[in-house]
Amino acid sequence: MALEFRSVTKRFPTNSGEELTAVKDVNFRVEEGEFVSAVGPSGCGKSTILSMTAGLYQPTEGQVLVSDEPVTGPNTHVGFMLQKDLLLPWRNIISNIEFGLESRGVGKEARRERAMKELKHCHLEGFDQQYPYQLSGGMRQRAALARTLAIDPEIILLDEPFSALDAQTKLLLQNSFAKTIAEAGKTTLLITHDLAEAVLMSDRILVLSERPGTVIADIKVDLPHRDEPIKRRTLPEVADYAAQLFKLLKLEEKAA
Ligand SMILES: Nc1ncnc2c1ncn2[C@@H]1O[C@H](COP(=O)(O)OP(=O)(O)OP(=O)(O)O)[C@@H](O)[C@H]1O
């Protein structure tokens, strides 16, 4: 299922009565099964783009389309995962994974079966009866991914899911997410501040300008091993792509 932004502008009201333009004339398309990252300066509207895709906000101008249909509100096509895992502390892991299915009225047995499948998919076998506090940060993120996949969305939105993790856990988790998502064939949009992460995990990278955010570059990452960032990481071209992003975001000028 493809995702498309057509000339999308989003303005928010502010306390002073003036409007704030978060994103302006945003155009891009994510093809079915593609993994696309969006990078850009803080406050340029990345989360706003995800929220509009999930149907939490409507664009002020333009259209957001999922499978060529306008998104008019929260819907079952899109699964959302955030930096904070948002697992419910009073439910064990398996019933956390079942949560979305429960609210969709899926019966008890079918729910458990799907949840166990995703638990396995996300390499958490044996942890079904544990509670979130008993798991490491990386494992909790894997449980959150299992919960997102359990509802079988066509599109997955990832909002900085690795940013709170230490460097080693991050790399292992990026690898495990990349594999799982590639196996499931999901269309994915990842928001990240980590330029290397964008290069390691994506088919394409959207570079956004300062607020109001608009797409200033759409870069195809022409490298193998999208499903294995740990392998892609060893390719010398990775540094060239990262340098290109660095330049587009004018990070050197900003540091001066
Ligand atoms: N619900 C809202 N009401 C008013 N203003 C909002 C709302 N949501 C976002 N904004 C504003 O829109 C702009 C873009 O915010 P957004 O969170 O999308 O940026 P971001 O690129 O995700 O930021 P960061 O990288 O720092 O997480 C910001 O100036 C923010 O204050």
The ligand as an ORCA input file, in Angstrom:
! r2SCAN-3c Opt
* xyz 0 1
  N      -0.754     20.393     17.952
  C       0.017     21.450     17.723
  N      -0.408     22.714     17.977
  C       0.371     23.791     17.725
  N       1.620     23.709     17.217
  C       2.103     22.484     16.939
  C       1.330     21.292     17.182
  N       2.088     20.231     16.802
  C       3.255     20.728     16.360
  N       3.258     22.079     16.435
  C       4.350     22.972     16.014
  O       4.717     22.629     14.682
  C       6.130     22.698     14.518
  C       6.632     21.365     14.035
  O       6.564     20.412     15.100
  P       6.950     18.882     14.953
  O       6.834     18.245     16.295
  O       6.177     18.267     13.848
  O       8.482     18.969     14.517
  P       9.627     17.873     14.507
  O      10.386     18.077     13.257
  O       9.035     16.527     14.717
  O      10.484     18.311     15.745
  P      11.617     17.510     16.553
  O      12.630     17.094     15.530
  O      12.157     18.528     17.491
  O      10.940     16.361     17.211
  C       6.701     23.107     15.858
  O       6.963     24.494     15.832
  C       5.601     22.776     16.855
  O       5.622     23.670     17.936
*
